[in-house]
Amino acid sequence: MKNEYDNENFFQEYAKMSRSREGLKAAGEWHQFKPLFPPLQGKNVLDLGCGYGWHCTFAAEQGAVRVLGLDLSEKMIEEAKKRNAGEQIEYRVCGIEEYEYPKNMWDCVVSNLALHYIEDIENVFQRVCTTLKPGGTFIFNMEHPVFTAGVGQDWVYAEDGTPQYWPVDHYFISGERSTHFLGCEVVKQHHTLTQILMGLLNNGFELEVVEEAEPSEEMLHIPGMKDELRRPMMLLVKARCASEG
Ligand SMILES: C[S@@+](CC[C@H](N)C(=O)[O-])C[C@H]1O[C@@H](n2cnc3c(N)ncnc32)[C@H](O)[C@@H]1O
């Protein structure tokens, strides 16, 4: 499977992002994502698409006894091992679609900004519910359907270069979207809001929290951040696995 994160140019550009240099405190969604974590003392946590492993370290700091971070990219896993190693943390090169999802294994499954790379998201939801212990928690943050359905994932600009509006088209046609991100062509997957939320409800989950990312007051001075209040870029969900896997 092609993954742009293993492309050297893309990987170097990703490394320049503030979230890559400074970790979770520089991530625009963290003030909304952090409160979704359940108590993790003594718990087992799985991170799908862990990247540099920031959330794995956070889980270990919260008292998790076993944390497994999966990522398709060898480069990202290499980086995670350097930056976010820990006695309780294991990293594995593995696609979200390929993981074996053992029954009743994890107390909490986390995924930040990786599920918009997954084509059959409903299949992943079903398998996540299977691998969670009954009552276990799934928290994720993915690109919002309004963002993934955007035309070329970019604003329409005025002549002076300021963003005029965010175009949305073909909303109900889910699937592949070719986008430009960090100077590369990156393929993402668009899913409608119904597919995401009903996909959870139809596969054993109860919804606990649904949020759309908005920058915090403290971040609004950062160039471009005010534009994040013009359309939702990310969808955050906390769901409880209600069925026995
Ligand atoms: C935007 S990064 C987010 C990384 C990390 N979760 C974070 O928040 O810092 C997206 C990550 O998803 C990984 N990824 C993309 N498609 C994947 C797949 N099919 N299976 C596993 N990981 C995948 C990429 O390699 C990359 O590390």
The ligand as a Gaussian input file, in Angstrom:
#p B3LYP/6-31G(d) Opt

LIG

0 1
 C       -1.172000      12.976000      10.305000
 S       -0.247000      11.579000      10.824000
 C       -0.814000      11.445000      12.507000
 C        0.135000      10.711000      13.391000
 C       -0.240000      10.632000      14.861000
 N       -1.466000       9.887000      15.069000
 C       -0.335000      12.009000      15.468000
 O       -1.441000      12.473000      15.715000
 O        0.715000      12.612000      15.712000
 C       -1.054000      10.207000      10.022000
 C       -0.381000       8.878000      10.262000
 O       -1.224000       7.843000       9.774000
 C       -0.381000       6.850000       9.185000
 N       -1.191000       6.039000       8.260000
 C       -1.755000       6.405000       7.089000
 N       -2.426000       5.373000       6.548000
 C       -2.285000       4.331000       7.400000
 C       -2.746000       2.984000       7.395000
 N       -3.501000       2.516000       6.405000
 N       -2.394000       2.170000       8.429000
 C       -1.615000       2.652000       9.437000
 N       -1.149000       3.917000       9.485000
 C       -1.485000       4.754000       8.485000
 C        0.715000       7.647000       8.517000
 O        1.844000       6.844000       8.218000
 C        0.970000       8.732000       9.556000
 O        1.951000       8.345000      10.481000

